[in-house]
Amino acid sequence: MTGKSGDLGRLNNKAPGSGEEVNGGAGVNARTINKTVRTTCPYCGVGCGVLATPQADGTVAIAGDETHPANFGRLCSKGAALGETLSVEDRLLHPEIDGERADWDTALDRVAQEFSEAVRQHGPDSVAFYVSGQILTEDYYVANKLMKGFIGSGNIDTNSRLCMASSVAGHRRAFGSDTVPGTYEDLETCDLLVLTGSNLAWCHPVLFQRIEAAKAQNPQMRIVVIDPRETATCALADLHLALKPDTDVALFNGLLAFLAETDALDRAYVAAHTHGFDEALAASGPCEINRIARETGLAPRDLATFYTMVARTEKTVTVYSQGVNQSVTGTDKVNAIINTHLATGRIGRPGMGPFSVTGQPNAMGGREVGGLANTLAAHMSIENPDHRALVREFWQSPSIAEKSGLKAVDLFRAVRAGKIKALWIMATNPVDSLPDADGVADALKKCPFVVVSDVTRATDTAAYADVLLPAAAWGEKNGTVTNSERRISRQRAFLERPGEVRPDWWQVTEVARRMGFAQAFDYDGPASVFREHAALSGYGNNGLRAFDISALKHVSCAEFDRLNPLQWPQSQDRTQQEQTRFFAGGGFFTQDRKAVLVPVRTTEPRKQGRQYPFVLNTGRIRDQWHTMTRTGKSPRLSAHIAEPYAELHPVDAKKLGLSAADLVEVKSPFGTVMLRAQVTERAQPGSIFVPMHWTDQVSSQGRVDAVVAPETDPVSGQPGSKLTPVALRRLVFDWYGFAILRKKPEKLEADYWSVAPTSGGWRVEMAGSAAQDPALLARRHLGGDAKLARFEDRCAGLLRVAGWSDTGLAGAFFIAGEPVAVSRQWACSLLTDPFLSAADRLKVLAAGPSADMPDKGAIICSCFQVGNKDIETAMAEGAVTVQAIGSRLKAGTNCGSCRSEIQSILDAHGKEDVHETDIAQAG
């Protein structure tokens, strides 16, 4: 797979006084045509190895690294399309102050001055950093060191708070440390795999592929999926438990009681290596199947089946992710799961254990260096005075934060209240990603001084910056990341940095020097930061802390450049080097080295009430990432789902008078979004699912986190993004439209709009009032020089306008009195058609494919652009299995993420056809 690298205009400007390694060291960052660089994917926490090879034509060939132990050559649709996301057109290339271009010295002086002055006048807790699981471990390390060890405040938190803070809290309560006990191999070698709150097929596709392959090799392997929705992951499940939202504690407490009552415990392990079993069992209550069924909404038979499967299967792994973590009871959910593994001794041995899958590429690296407001570097505890003294001694710092800082939601509340005078946001977009997102925007508007370092100014957060700092992007950065199984991998640069772009670690270091801490931040590159990070991990450790990579504290720059993926621990004396799992024989990191079974009690989920009778659940979709600053550049990734949508059950749709493709308003006390309705039985009645990715950059009102309640788990501080009470109503407009345009529209005069890239241009969904004349809208966006052709049927409310310039089709608008029933994929293909004759041009106004322009239908396979109509044609010709479809069309043979959707089409074959446009289809 290749994609434009955007190499034109790339300038390899060395930062003054920064050392050679700013540019990658030894020419690593210099463009070397056809030289393959081993690096690591910048998306989810699987941590896949990637081979990047710059080509002579300005593209970059992307392939999976067959030698990397996370993916063994596999890539998902997002990873495979990385080459298409490297353009520089939207890049932030120079520092800016108050919207005006500035040089680095002026910008860095301003940042250092504002932070120093705020600390002088208002104290260290008047400033804060909000960082990201997208930055590298070395970036994270220096930012944490500056804030906690030299400014002296705990006010550095990360967007990882939004995805895995409850796992950190649960691990620390149970194990005494934030330690993931197992490895990816356990997911393949277990006999029972429980996936709870994890749509692995879409959110961690390569892990899902590994599990698919393992199940094919071991047909006795059983998979249970616990999720209110019927997700793509359910295609592999032997049992799907569609529990009511936020009832996981009731489910796993019931399991603990069942294990005790059926004598399925490992009493020897419990006695030798744990505390708190009796208290945890008492909190769980008796295993009353009918009661638990009422609490969870599950059938008693399914509950009994699940409990029996776990009781009888020693090699059990429980994988959990955001569906567990993103809850106001998330930490209790994590401990309820861990309790079942501790009680059975199923932990730390091959094929068994609890396993937290992280959402971001370096969420784990951030945890290692204390990126969270309530932790210190090297997995040390900010509340532990011995740890504080040790870190301060190692850093030789003037002060150390003595208490936890403000966690993400509370941090922005403090900004809004005027308590934070200077804020630095790095590589994240809180105006879109935090709950009560409109409140976050208001907070930034009121903050006296805001710094944003990012790769692009095209984010909703960048608009609030007093100083914008251009950061290095994937492909230009040099350092390390850690994946979900504790494996450290290198991200290596294979592109020159454009303009005056600089790495995050360098930016923080330069500010620290200007604040008077030059000696402590005397780094000449990421390798020197890594060496210090490794040395701190072993400092005063003596086996007392799980995280230890001190064997790497003397790694040379050349060795750092060559560093192969490795799993921690890697202690200096090598005693732990071969240990890939933790806790099979105890050895926890509590004071007495025993684990704690934490008593957790079932609580009632948040009440909805009459005003807000539905439950909003948010999450990711298959082909997009976070707020789409990277994936949103790829037409291939946008082809699957091109606009924000609300997934709801047919029963709810009927009550609301909604049909598929209608527009719907989702409202809470905090905000409102406008979305396309997707009616499907995959949803649970009373529950609405909305993806998290859309922003004001690409939609009129699709920022779903503006609706999400800012309620958090009292232990972890993680927001409950999976359950917000909301109201729904159908929206009616005077006209609806779909457009294809050669140029991206700067502004759309419509009440509703959503824009996405497509091959040759842009695709646009619209709806509006009579006051917004769609004919004028079409003429305005087709350009003054275009020759227009028009078809109108006023009785039917139809209007079609197309325009041509000397270079081909400028665009076309399809307008109707209801959601436009035109094939989106066919229409998008018009932008790449030459349209040489007048007859050819009339095909556009026909608003439908002709025999010589077949319609693919809604895209199912992003990798090979295979649509549902392609699959239906192949089925009619005899391809009636996923494998046969793959052989004929290649669909499902690359990343494999679409195989469950192909199976759904096969399963529906022969059923009564239901007419659908492919507006907002989600597969």
N, C-alpha and C positions, 0 to 999 in steps of 0.2 A: 504494500500500500504506500502511495506517495502523496505528498501534498505540498503546496507552495510554502516555501520557508520564509518568503519575504526578505530575501537577502539584500535587495537593493537599498542602498542608503545605510547599511550597517557600518558603523564606525567603531573601530577598536581603540577607543580613547582610554588611555591609562589614567587612573585616578591619581592625583598628586599625593605623593608620600604614602601610597597604599601598598607598595610591594608588587612584585610580578604576579603573585597568585591571585590578585583581583581578576586577572585575565585567564585564570585556570592553571597557571603554572606550566612552564616548559612548553608554551605554545598550544596547550590543550584546547584553548578556546578559539584558536585560529582556524578559519574555514579550510578544511582539507578535503578536497573532492574525492569521493569514493572511499574515504577512510571510515570504517565502521567504529562507532563508539558505544561501549556498553554503559547503559545508564538504567534508571529506574522510573517507572511510570509515575506521573504526578497526580493520579486520581485516588482510588480508594485504598484502604489499609491492607489489601492483599500484598502489595509491594512487588508487582511483576517486573522482571528484568526485560529491558527493551534494547534492541539494536537499532541505532540511528545512523544512517549513512547519507551525508549530504551528496547531492547529485550535481552534475555540471549545469543542468538547466534551472537551478535554483529551487528544486524540490528536495525533500528529505524522504528517503525510503525508510519505512518503519517495519520492524519485524519483532517477534517475540524471541527472547534469549533462551535457547534450549538448555543452556547450562545453569540457568538460575533456578534455585530450589523452590522458589515460590510458584512459578508458573510453567517451567520446563517447556518454554516456547509458546505457550498459549497466550492470547490476548483477547480482551473483550472488544465490543464495537467501538467504545471510546478510545481504548488504547490503540487499536488498529488505525484509527483516524487521526492520530496525533500529528501526522505530517501536514494535515489540512488546517491546523490551528496555529501555525507559526508566523502568520503575517504580521507586519509591523504597522499597517495602516492606522490602527487605533491606538498605537503605543504612546505612552507618556515618555518622551525622549529627553526632556530637560527639566531641571528643578523649576518650580514656579512659586512665587510669593504673591498672594492676593490676585491671582489670575494672570500675573505678568511673568515672563521668562526671567530667570535669575541664574547666577552661576552657583556652583556647589558651595564655595566658601561663604557666600552671603546667606544662602539658605541654611546651611549647617550652623552658622553663627546665630542666626535668628532662632532656630530650634533650641540650641543650648542656652541662649539668653533667656528665652521665655520660660523654659523649665527651671532654670536656676533661680530666676526671679520669683516664680511661684513658690518654690521650696523656701526661699528666704523669707517671703512675706507671710505664707500661709502654712508652712510645714510640709514634710515629705508626702503626707497623705493627700495633698491637694493636686498631685499629678498622677497620671496613670498611663499604662500601655495596654492596648488590646491587640493581641497578636493572633497567630493562625497556624493550624496544622498543615498549611501549604508552604510554610517556610522550612528551611533546613535546620537540622539539629544545631549546627554552629551558629546560625542566626538566633535561634531560640536561646542558646546558652548565653551569648553576650547581652541580649536584652534582659534576661532574668538576672544576670549578674549586676548590670547597671541599676536596675530598679531595686532589687532586694538587698544588695550588698553595698551600694554606694549612695544612691538616693536614700535608701533606708526605709522603703515602704513595700508592703505586699501587693500594691495595686498594679499587678500585671496579671491579666487573665487572657484567655484564648477562646477562639470559637470552638475548640474541642470541648469546652464546657457544655456546648449544645448537643454533643453527640455521645460522649462516653464518661462524663464526670461521675455518673452513678456507678459505673463499673469500678472506677478508681476507689470510690468511697466504700463500695461493697468488698473489694479486695482487701483494703486496709483494715476494715472491721473484722474480717474473717481470718486473714493471713498475717496481719501486721505489716504488710507491704503491698504495693501495687504490682503484683506479679501474676502474669498469665501462666498457669501451670503447664499447659500442653503445647502441642505443635500441630501443624496442618496434617501431618501423617495420621494423627489420631482420628481425624475426620474420615479418613479413608479405611482405617483398619478396625474401626468399631463395628459392632454388630447391631447397635441401635443408635441412630443419630436423631436427636431432638433439636429441631430448629424453631426457636421461639422469638417472636418479634424480629424476624430476619427474612426479608425477601431476597435471599441469597442469589437467586437466578438473575435478578436485575441489579442489585446493589453490589454484589461481589461475584460477578459472573465466572471468573476463572476458578475460584474455589468451588463453585457449583459444578463446573465442568469436571473438576477432579473427583467430586463426589459421584457425579453421573458415571464416570468411568469405573469407579470403585464398586458401585452397585451393579454395574454390568458384569464385572468380574466375580462378584460375590452376591448371587441372587438371594441369599439368606439375609442379607443386610436389610434392616427395616428403617424407614424414615418417617418421623412424625413432624408435621408442620403445625405450629400453634400461632394463629393469626386471625384477627377478626375478618380480614378480607381473604378471598380466594385469589392468591397471587400466582405469578408464573411459577414460583417455587413449588406450589402444590401439585404440579404435573408429575413430580417425582415422588410424591408422598404416598405411603401406604395408609396413612390416617391423617386427616386434616381436622384439627380442633378449632372451630371458629368461635372462640370464646368472646364474651362481651368485653368491650374495651376496659382496660385497667382492672382486670380481675385475676391477673397472673399470680398474685400472692395467695389468693384462695386456692388456685389450682395446685401450686407447688406445696403449700402447707398441707393440703389434702394428700399429696403424694408422700410427704414425709410421714404422716400418720399411717398411711397404708403400708409403707415399708416397715414401720415398727410393728404394726398389727399382724403382718404376714411373716415376721421374723426374717426379713430380707436385709438386716443390718450387718455391718462388720463391727461387732461389739469390741473386738480386740483393738481395732484401729481407733475406735471412738475413745476407749479407755486410755490408750497409750498416747494419743496425739491430739486430743481435743478437750475443750471445755464447753459447757453450756448445752449439752444435748437435752437434758431433762427440761430445761427452761424453754428451749426451742420447741420441743415436742408439746409441752403444755400450752404454749402460745398457738400452736397449730390447731389444737382441739382434736376431737375424734374424727376418724374417717367416715363421715356420714355422706354417702354418695349422693343421696337425693338432695341434701342441703347444699353440697358443693355444686351440684348440677344447677340448682336454682341461682346460686351466686354467680356462676360463670356463664349460664345460659347454654351449657352443653348437655347432650343427651347422657343419661346415667350409663348406658351401655358403652358409649365412647369413652367416658371417664374410666370405667372399670377396665376397658381394653388397654388404655394408655397406662394406667397404674400397674396392671399385670405385666405388660411388656417391660416396663422399667424394672420391676421387682425380679423378673426372671432373667434379665440380661446384664451380666456383669460388665461387659465392654460397652458402656453407654457414654456417649458424649452429648452434652447439652451446649449448643451454640446459641448465643443471644446477641442482639444488636439493638438498634434504635427503638424498636417496639417495646423493649424492656427498659432501656435507659431513659428515654424521653418521657418521663412520667413524674408526677408529684410524689409518687411512691416508688420511684425507680430504684433507689438503694435497697429498699426492702425487697423488691422483686429479685435483685441480684443475690441478696443473701438467702432468700428462700430457695433459689436454685442451688447455690453453693451448699446449703445445709443438706440437701439430698445427696450430694456427692461425698461430703465429709462423713455423713452417717453410714454410708455404704463402703467407705474406703476407696471409692472409685475416683481416684485423683492421682495424677502424676505417673500413672502406668500407661503403657501403650494402649491406645484405643479407648481411653476413658478420662473423663474430667469435664469441668465447666470451661467454656471457651468464649471469651469476649472478642467479637470481630469489630475492629475499629473502622470508622467511616472515612478518615482522611489519610493521605500518604505518610504523614509524619505526626499523627496524634500521639503515637507511642514515644517518638523522639522528644516531643514536648513534655511528656510525662517524666522522661528520664532527667531532664534538666530543670524541672521545677516550673514549667510554664504556666501551671495553674496557680491561682492566687493563694491557695491554702497549702502549697508544697514548697520544698526547697530543692535545690539541685541534687543530683545523684540519688533520687528517691528518698531524700531525707525530709523530716517533718518540721514544719515551721513552728509547731507547738512544743517541740522537744528542745529544751534549753541546751542540752549537750550537742544536739545536731546544729543548732544555731552557732554555738561557740566553735564547732569544728569547721563549718563552712566559712565563718568569718576569719578564722585563723588561716585557713588555706588561701582565701582570697586576699588576706591582709587588708581587709576593708575597714573604713572608718566607722561603719555602723552596719547593723543587720536588721532586717524587718523582724519585729518581735511578735507580730500577730498576723493572722491571715488578712490578706487584702480583700477588696470588694470583688465578688464573683460577677460574671458578665451582666446579668439582669440588674443586680444591685448597683453595679458600676455605672451603668447608663442612667439609672434613677438618680444617682449622686451627681452625675453630670447635669442632668435636667434641673436638679435642685440648686445648682450653683456651687457645689462643694468641690468639684474638680475644675481647676483653672487651666490646666494644660493636658491634652490627651493626644497620644500617638497611636494611630491605627495602622497595622501592618498586614497587608495581603489578605484582607477580609472585607466584607461588605455588610456591616451590621444594619444599615438602613433597610436591607432586604431580608437578612437572615435571622435577626433577633425577634423574639415575640414583642407584640405591641410596637411594631416597626415604625409606625407614625410617631409614637412617643420618642423613639430613638432619634428620628429625624429632628424632632423639636429640641431634644437635648443637645444635638450637635449645633443647631442653629444658635442656641443660647451660650454654648461654651466659649470662653474668651479666646482660646487658642487651640486649634485642631491641626495636627499633622497627619497626612495620609501618604504612606508609601505603597505604591502599587505599580503594576505593569501598564495599566490603562487609566485614562481619565473617564472612560465611558462606564462609570459605575454610579449608582445613586448616592453613594457615600462621598465620592470625590467632590461633589458639588459643595460640600460644607467645609472643605479644607482651606485653612489660611496658608499652609505650605504643602505643596505636592512634591514628593520625591520619587523619581523614576527608578523602579526596582528591576532587577534582573528576572527574567522569566525562565520557565523550564526550557532546557536546551542551551541556556546561557549560564546557569548556576552550577556551582561546584561545592559538594559537601556530602552529607549523609542523611539518610532517613531510616526509620525503624518500622517494620511492619507488625502485623497483629501477632505473629508468633515469635516476637523478640528478635527478629533478624535484621541486622544493620546492613544496608546496601548503599552503594555510592550513586549519587546523581552526578553526572559528568557533563561538562559543557561540550557541545559540538557546533555551536554557532557563535560568531562574534556578537558582542553586545552592541545594539544600535545606539546611535546618538551618545548621550552622556549617562546612560543607564549604569547603575552601580548595584552590587550585591547588598542584601539587607545587613549582613554582619558588618560590612564596611561602614554603612551609614550609621549604625548604632555606635560603633567604635569611635568614629569621628566626632559624634556628639559627646560621647563620654570624655574624650580628650579635651574638648572645649569646655566641659564642665569642671575640669581640674583633675581628672583621673587618668591622665595619660599613661603613667607607669603601669597601672593595672590593666590597661587595654592596649598594650604594645604588641598587637598581632600583625603578622605579615601575610596572613592568608588563612583559609579555612583549616588547613592541616594543623596550624599552631593552636587554633581554637579547639580542635578535636583532641589534641594531645593533652591540653589542660583539662578538658571534660573527662577524658579517660583517667587522668591522674586523680582527679577529685573523687571518682567513683571508688577508688581503692583506698583513699585517704582515711585512716582510722577505721577501716572496715572490719578486717579480721574475721570475715565470714558473718558479720552481723547484719549485713544488708544484701538483698538479693541482687541488686543491680551492681555489677562489677565488671568493668572492661579495662582494668588497669594493666593488663598484658599489652595494651596498645598505646601506653602513655609515652613511649619513646619512638613511635612510628615516624619514619622519615617522610619528607614530602614525596619522594619517589614511591615509597611503600604505600603511602596514603593514596596516591594516584592509582596504584595497582590493586588496592584492597578489594578482595573478593567478598561476596556476601557471607556474613557470619552471625551466629546466634549467641546472644549472651546467656549466661555469664562467661567471661573470659578473664579470670583473675590472674594476677601477676605471677603467682606461684604455680599456675596452671592446674590447681587441684580441681577447679570447677569447669575446666575447658570442655570436657566431654559430656557434661551434664546438660541434656537438652530438655528435661522435664523436671518439675519441682514437686515435692511433697509426698512422693510415694511412701517414703519412710518417715514422714513427719518433717521435722526441721523447719518449722514455720518461723516467721520473723517477729513474733511477739516476744515479750520479756521472758516468758518461760518456755518459748519455742513450741507452744501448742496453739492449734487453731481454735477459733471461737465460732460455735454455732450460735448465730445471732437470733434471738427470739423476735419474730415479726408477726404482727397480727393483721388479719383481714380487715380492710376498711371499705366503706361504701365509696364507689366512684363519685366524682363531682356531680351534683344535681344539675339537671338541665332546666327544668321549669317550663312553664307554658310559653314564655316569650322567646326562649331559645330551645326548641324541642329536639334539635339534631345534635349529633356529636361530630365535630370536625377532626379528621386525622390527616396529618401532612406527611410527606415523604418524597423519595426520589423516584425518577423514572429511568428506564433502561439506558437511554442514549444521551442524557444530559447530566451536567455536573454543577452542583452548587448554583451560583447565579449566572451561569452560562457565559462568563467572560472568555472562556476558552472554547468549550464545546459549541457555543452559539455561533462560532465562525464556520462550522462545517455544514454544508448543505446536506451531506449524507446523514449526519446525525439528526438534523432537524426534520428529515423526511418521515420519520416514524410518527412523531407527535409534534405538531408545529404550533400549537397554541395552548394556553392554560385551560384546564378543564376541571369539572367537578364530577366525580364518579358517585352515582347513587343508585339505589335499588329500584326496580320497576314499581314496587308497591308505593314507595315514597314519591316517585315521579307521577304516578296516577293521582295521588292525593293533591299534588301541586299543579296538576294539569300540564305537566312537562312532557315533551317528546324529545327523542334523541336529536341533538344539534340545536335545541333551543338555548337561549342565553339565560343564565340564572345568577341571581345575587346571593352571595353568602355574607352574612352579617353577624357580628358579635358586638359587645359593648365597646370594643376597642377600634373596630374598623370594618371596612366593607371591600369585597372583591367582586368582580364581574367575570364570569367564566362560561365556557361552553359546557352544556350538560352532556354527560355520557351515562346512559342508562344501561345498567348491566347487573346481572344476578351475582356477579363476583362481589358486589358490595353487600354489606349487612344492612337490613332494614334499620332505619334510624341513624345510620352512620354515613358520613360524606368523606370521600378522600380527595385531596387536592395536592398536586405536586408543588414543591417549594421553589422551583427554579426561576419563575418569571419575575421580571423587574419592570420599572418604569422606562427602562431603555428599550424594551421590546413589546410592551403591552400597555394598554391604557389604564387598567386597574387589575393587575394580576398578582400583586405582591401579597401572597396569602399570609405572610407573617404579620401583616398589619391587622389581621383578624385574630391571631393566636393570643390567648391570654398569657400575661407575664407571671404566671404562677409557677413556683419552683419546688423541687424536692428540698425539704428542710435540712437534710444532711449534705447532699451533693451540690445543691444550688442549680441543678439542671432543670431547664424548663420542661413543662408537660406538654410538648408539642403534638402529642397523639390524642389529646382529648380537650377540646374547647367547645362548650355549648354554643350553638349558632342557630340562626334562623335562615330559611331559604325562601325565595320567591321567584317566580318566572318573570322575566323581563320581556317587554314587547316594544318593538321599534317600528318606525314607519318604513324603513327599508333595510335590507341586508346586502352585503357585498363581499365578493372575493376578487382580488386583483393579483396580477403578476406584473412586475416592473423591473426594467433593466437597472434602474438606479434605486438605491435605498431612499424611501421617502423621509424627508427631514421632519415633517409635521403632518399629521393626519387629522383633518377636521371632521371627526366622527365621535359619537359618544362611546363607542366600543371599537377598539382596534388591537390587532396583534400582528407582528411582523417577524418573519423568519427567512434565513437565506435559502436559496434553491439554486440549482445549476443555472448559471447565466444571469442570475439576478435575485429577486426577492418575491416572496409570497405574502399577501396581506389579507387578513380577515377584518371585516368592518360591519358596523351597524350604526344607524343614526336616526335622527328626527327629520321631519319634513323641512325644517329650517336649514338643514345641512344638505344642500342640493347635490346628489351623487353625480349628476352630469357635470356640474362645475368642478367637483372634486376630481373626476376623471380627466377633464381637460387640463386642470392645473398640474396634475402629476404625470401626464403623458408628455408634457413639454410643448412650448410654443412652436417649435419647428416640426413637430410630428404631423404626418398626414393621417387624418382620423377617418375611421369607418364606424358606422353606427347602426345598430338594430334596436328598435323599440316596439313593444306591444303594451300600450297603456292599459288595455283591459286586463291583461294578465299581470301587469306591474313589472314587466321585464325590460331591462335596459342593458345593452352590451355595447361597449365602446372599445375600439382597438386603435392603436397608433403606430405608425412606422416612420423610422428615420432612414437616413442613407445606409446605416449599418445594420438595419433589420428591425425586428419588432421592438418597439419602445415599451410596450406593455398593453394590458387589456384589463377592463373592468367588467365584471359580471354582477348585475344588480337585480334583486327580486324583492317581492313583498314578504318573503319568508326566507329562512336560511337557504342559501343558494345550493341547488342540487347539481353541482358540476364536479366532475372528477378532478381532484386537486393535482394528482400526479400527471394526468394528461395535460392539464392547463400549464403546469410548470414546464413540461417538455417543450411547449411552444417557444420558450425563450431561446432554445438551442436549435430551432428549426430555421432554415434559411428563408422560407417563404418567397420563392423566386417569382411566382406568377400571381395574377389577381385571383385566380381560382383557389390557389393555396391560401391566400389571405382570407377568403370567405370562410375557411374552415374554423377560424378563430371565432367568428360571430355565430357559427353553428352551435357553439358551446358543448361540443361533444366529439369524441374521436370518430374518425372515419376508418374504413377498412385498412388503409395503409398507415394509420397511426394508432396502433393498438393501445388500449388502456391497461396499465399495470394494476390499477386500483390502489388502495391504501398500502403503503410500504410496510412489509412485515420484517424482511431481512435488510437491515441497514448496510451490512457489509457488501452485499451484491445487488442492492436495490431491487429486490424481488417483492412484488405486490401480491395482495390477496387474489386478484384475478389471474395472475400468472400461476399461482398455486392451484386455483380451481380448474384452470385449463389442464395443468399437468395431472390432476386427479381424474379428469374426464378421459385422459389418455392412458389411465391405468396405474399412475403413481399413487398408491394408497397408504404408504407409510412415510414417516419422517425421513427415513433413510432413502427411500425411493425419490422423494421430493428433492433431497440433497443431491442425489446422483444426477437428476435431470436438470435442476436449476441452480445448484450450489448453495441454495438457501440452507442455513444452519450448519454449514461445514467449516466456517471460519471461527468466529467467536462462540457460536452455539447458543447465544442468548435468546434467539428467536424460536428455538425448537419447541418450547412449550406452546407458543402461539400457533405454530404450524400444526401441532397435535390438536389444538382446539378447533382449527378449521377442519381437520380430518374428522374429528368427533362429530362436528355439526353437519357433515356431508350427508345428504339425503333428507335432512330436516326441511321443513317448509321454508322457502326463501323469504327473508325479511328485507324489504327495500331500505337501504341506508345510503346516504351520501358518505363520503369518507371525511367529513368534517370532524376534526378532533378525535379521530379514531385512535385508541390506545392499544390496539392489538388484541 
